[in-house]
Amino acid sequence: MTFTQAQFRSPWETRLLSTNISNLAADHYVLQVEACTFCGSDLDALSSGMSDWLPLGHEVSARILKSPATARSDLHEGDRVAVELSTMCGFCQDCRGGRPESCNCCPPLRLDAIGGFSEIITATANSLWKINDLSPKLTCLVQPLAAAIDAFGLGSITVGQKVAVLGVGPVALMLLYLARQHGVEELTCITTAGNSTRTALAKEIGASIEVVEHIEQPDVSAFHARFDCVFNTAPFSLLTACCSLCRYGGKIVNIGIGNVENATFSASLFHWKRLSLRSAFARPNLFFHHAIQLISENQTFFDKFITHEFALKDIQAAVSTLSASKRQTIKVVVLP
């Protein structure tokens, strides 16, 4: 049985690739994509000259088209599923010892791991989460929200603390939402000018907006090093600013990547302020269940994240929109 799969070719041309479904591994499902949203890392890959035939898209909603011979009893053809980007193996010493967060045997967290900007994809049985009551667009938000929940947990936030988030992208907005839900006393979003669509949602969540001229080198003197925790969703280079923003004993959680390989900050400042730094690298994914439940219970709010919709055949227009006016979008969804 042969399907036709639409894939990217740089720069953003739709190509067709034949996939022989009969040769799939015994635990792979064939999925018909219903929706896929852009992650900032997808845009970074496109703008930096991705290689030919790199299948992008890892925030995916799909329906099961064909089950493998060793199918899970809870999954059936026609079921809607969310697809984990990187799943714990379940068999290594860490997984079996109750420390799945330390599993290093799970698949690499790669942008081309799923290829959701397609018509047909395949996925392993242990990477699928059955979705009962979410639309395809909301199902796409499970992956980024799960990453945000992972990062938020590393901050060990308690009621009454003061929290800053650097950046105002989708994950930053999700972190602001989680912080407000957990009783943060003072919630501040630090961003540059021109993000009116995103800052409007941040204000609705209850964050105060601090606009700086340069997000990578913000003037932090006005903040008086008052934050218990600073979440960095922007490039690594902001770690210097994070050290200055934290109060004594504060925590820094980094979930931003960007195209910056190295960051320099004052080791003495970091040491004498007794700061701690955690990396929110969601490999393996651990919080899909929590994300699904949270979106299901707050669908009206999360609907506001989807600001633009495009058909798969118009994906070049979707990329052009992101490139030209990224700040006026929150989530751009592609609907095959």
C-alpha positions in Angstrom: 0.0 0.0 0.0 1.5 3.3 -1.1 0.7 6.8 0.1 1.9 10.2 -1.1 3.6 12.3 1.6 4.1 16.1 1.1 7.4 17.3 2.4 9.5 20.5 2.5 12.2 21.3 0.1 14.3 24.4 0.8 13.2 27.1 0.3 9.7 26.0 1.3 8.6 24.2 -1.8 6.2 21.4 -1.4 7.5 18.1 -2.8 6.0 14.6 -3.0 7.7 11.5 -1.6 6.4 7.9 -2.0 6.3 6.0 1.2 5.8 2.2 1.1 3.6 1.5 4.1 4.0 -2.3 3.9 7.6 -2.1 4.9 6.9 -0.3 8.2 8.2 -1.7 11.5 5.8 -3.7 13.6 5.1 -1.0 16.1 4.6 1.9 13.7 1.2 3.5 13.0 0.3 5.3 9.8 -1.2 8.7 10.6 -3.2 11.2 8.5 -2.2 14.7 9.6 -5.0 17.0 10.6 -3.0 20.0 11.7 0.5 21.1 12.5 1.7 24.3 14.0 5.0 26.1 13.6 7.6 26.2 16.4 10.1 29.0 16.5 12.8 26.4 15.9 11.2 25.5 12.6 11.5 29.1 11.5 15.1 29.2 12.7 15.9 26.1 10.6 14.2 27.6 7.5 16.0 30.9 7.8 19.4 29.4 8.4 19.3 27.3 5.2 18.0 23.9 6.1 19.1 21.0 3.9 17.1 19.6 1.1 14.3 17.2 2.0 14.3 18.0 5.7 10.8 17.2 6.9 9.8 19.8 9.5 6.8 20.0 11.9 6.7 18.5 15.3 3.6 20.0 16.9 1.1 17.5 15.3 -2.5 16.4 15.5 -3.4 13.4 13.4 -5.8 10.5 13.0 -4.8 6.9 12.9 -5.1 5.6 9.3 -3.6 2.2 9.7 -2.6 0.2 12.8 0.4 -2.1 13.0 0.3 -5.8 13.6 1.2 -5.2 17.2 -1.4 -2.5 17.8 -2.1 -1.0 21.3 -5.5 -2.1 22.6 -6.5 1.5 23.4 -5.9 2.9 19.9 -8.1 2.3 16.9 -8.2 3.5 13.3 -9.9 6.8 13.2 -8.7 7.9 16.7 -7.2 11.4 17.0 -3.7 11.4 18.5 -1.0 13.8 19.6 2.5 12.7 18.8 5.4 13.0 21.3 8.5 14.4 19.8 10.8 12.3 22.0 9.5 9.4 24.1 11.2 7.7 27.0 12.4 4.2 26.1 10.8 2.5 29.2 13.5 -0.2 29.5 16.7 1.5 30.5 18.0 1.5 34.1 16.7 5.0 34.7 13.2 4.4 33.3 12.8 1.1 35.3 14.3 2.8 38.4 11.7 5.5 38.5 13.8 8.3 36.9 12.5 8.6 33.4 13.5 12.2 33.2 17.1 10.9 33.0 16.4 8.5 30.1 19.1 9.0 27.5 18.0 6.1 25.3 15.0 7.9 23.9 15.1 9.2 20.3 17.1 12.4 19.6 15.1 15.6 19.9 15.4 16.5 16.2 13.3 19.0 14.2 12.8 16.4 11.5 11.7 13.6 13.8 8.0 13.7 12.8 7.6 15.7 9.6 4.2 17.0 10.5 3.9 19.5 7.6 2.7 16.5 5.5 -0.3 14.6 4.5 0.8 11.2 5.9 3.3 10.4 8.6 4.3 7.4 10.7 4.9 7.2 14.4 5.8 4.5 17.0 3.1 3.2 19.3 4.7 4.5 22.5 4.8 8.1 21.1 1.0 8.4 20.6 -1.5 10.0 23.0 -5.2 9.5 22.3 -7.2 12.7 22.3 -10.9 12.6 23.0 -12.3 16.2 23.2 -9.8 18.6 21.5 -9.9 20.0 18.0 -6.9 19.4 15.7 -5.7 23.0 16.3 -5.7 22.6 20.1 -4.2 19.2 19.9 -1.1 20.8 18.2 -0.6 22.9 21.4 0.0 19.8 23.5 3.7 19.5 22.5 4.7 23.2 23.3 2.6 23.2 26.5 4.2 20.0 27.7 7.6 21.7 27.2 6.5 24.7 29.1 5.2 22.5 32.0 8.6 20.8 32.0 10.4 24.2 32.3 8.0 25.6 34.8 8.5 22.6 37.1 12.3 23.3 37.2 11.6 26.7 38.7 10.1 25.2 41.8 7.7 28.1 42.0 5.7 28.7 45.2 2.8 31.0 46.0 3.8 34.6 46.5 7.0 34.6 44.6 8.1 37.1 41.9 8.7 35.7 38.4 10.1 37.2 35.2 9.8 35.7 31.7 12.2 36.9 29.0 10.5 36.9 25.6 6.8 36.8 24.7 6.6 33.9 22.2 4.1 31.0 22.6 6.1 29.1 25.2 6.7 32.3 27.2 3.0 33.0 27.2 2.3 29.4 28.4 4.9 30.0 31.2 3.1 33.2 32.2 -0.2 31.3 32.3 1.3 28.5 34.5 2.8 31.1 36.8 -0.5 32.9 37.3 -2.3 29.6 37.9 0.3 28.9 40.7 -0.3 32.1 42.6 2.8 34.1 41.6 2.7 37.5 43.3 4.5 39.6 40.8 4.6 38.4 37.1 6.7 40.3 34.6 7.1 39.8 30.9 10.2 41.4 29.4 10.2 41.9 25.6 11.0 44.3 22.8 8.5 46.7 21.2 6.2 45.6 18.4 4.7 42.4 19.9 1.2 43.8 20.2 -0.7 40.6 19.6 1.5 38.6 22.0 1.7 41.3 24.7 -2.1 41.6 24.6 -2.5 38.0 25.7 0.3 38.4 28.3 -1.7 41.3 29.8 -4.9 39.3 29.8 -3.1 36.6 31.7 -2.1 39.2 34.3 1.5 40.0 33.5 3.0 43.4 33.6 4.9 44.2 30.4 8.4 45.7 30.4 9.6 46.8 27.0 13.3 46.9 26.4 15.2 48.2 23.4 17.3 45.0 22.9 16.0 41.7 24.2 19.5 40.1 24.0 21.1 43.0 26.0 18.2 44.5 28.1 18.8 47.3 30.5 18.1 45.5 33.8 19.0 48.3 36.1 15.3 49.2 36.6 14.4 45.8 37.9 16.5 45.9 41.1 17.4 42.2 41.0 14.1 41.3 42.6 12.9 38.1 40.9 12.9 34.7 42.6 12.9 32.9 39.3 13.7 34.1 35.7 12.6 32.0 32.7 14.6 32.7 29.6 12.8 31.8 26.4 15.1 33.9 24.2 18.6 33.0 23.0 21.4 31.8 25.3 23.0 35.2 25.3 20.3 36.5 27.7 21.7 34.4 30.5 23.9 37.4 31.5 20.8 39.5 32.0 19.1 36.7 33.9 21.9 36.7 36.5 21.3 40.4 37.1 17.5 40.1 37.2 17.6 37.4 40.0 17.6 38.2 43.7 20.0 36.5 46.0 19.4 32.8 45.9 17.3 33.1 42.7 16.8 30.5 40.0 17.3 30.7 36.2 15.5 28.3 33.9 16.6 28.3 30.3 14.3 27.1 27.6 15.5 29.4 24.8 17.9 28.3 22.1 18.2 30.6 19.1 21.2 30.4 16.8 23.8 31.3 19.5 26.3 28.6 20.4 27.9 30.2 23.4 27.0 32.6 26.2 29.2 34.5 28.6 28.2 35.7 32.0 30.0 36.7 35.2 30.9 33.6 37.2 31.5 35.7 40.3 28.1 37.3 40.1 26.5 33.9 39.6 28.5 32.5 42.6 28.2 35.3 45.1 24.4 35.7 44.5 24.0 32.0 45.1 22.1 31.5 41.9 21.1 28.2 40.3 20.7 27.4 36.6 18.6 24.7 35.1 18.2 23.6 31.4 14.7 22.8 30.3 15.5 20.4 27.5 12.3 18.3 27.2 13.9 15.0 26.2 12.2 12.8 26.9 8.7 14.3 26.9 7.2 13.8 30.4 4.1 16.0 30.6 1.8 15.2 27.7 -0.9 14.0 30.0 -0.7 17.2 32.0 -0.8 19.3 28.9 -3.8 17.5 27.4 -5.7 17.8 30.7 -4.9 21.5 31.0 -5.9 22.4 27.5 -9.1 20.3 27.8 -10.2 22.2 30.9 -9.3 25.6 29.4 -10.1 25.4 25.7 -11.5 28.9 25.3 -8.3 30.4 26.6 -6.0 28.2 24.5 -8.1 28.9 21.4 -6.5 32.4 21.5 -3.1 31.0 20.7 -4.1 30.1 17.1 -4.0 33.4 15.3 -3.4 32.3 11.7 -4.5 29.3 9.5 -3.1 28.1 6.2 -3.7 25.1 4.0 -0.8 22.8 3.3 -0.7 23.9 -0.3 -0.2 27.5 0.9 2.6 26.7 3.3 4.9 29.1 1.5 2.5 31.9 2.4 2.5 30.7 6.0 6.3 30.9 6.2 6.2 34.3 4.5 3.7 35.5 7.1 6.0 34.3 9.9 9.1 35.8 8.3 7.5 39.2 7.7 5.3 39.6 10.8 6.2 37.0 13.4 5.4 39.4 16.2 1.8 39.8 15.1 1.2 36.0 15.3 1.1 33.6 18.2 0.6 30.2 16.6 0.4 29.6 12.9 -1.3 26.3 12.0 -1.2 24.4 8.8 -4.2 22.3 7.9 -3.8 19.6 5.3 
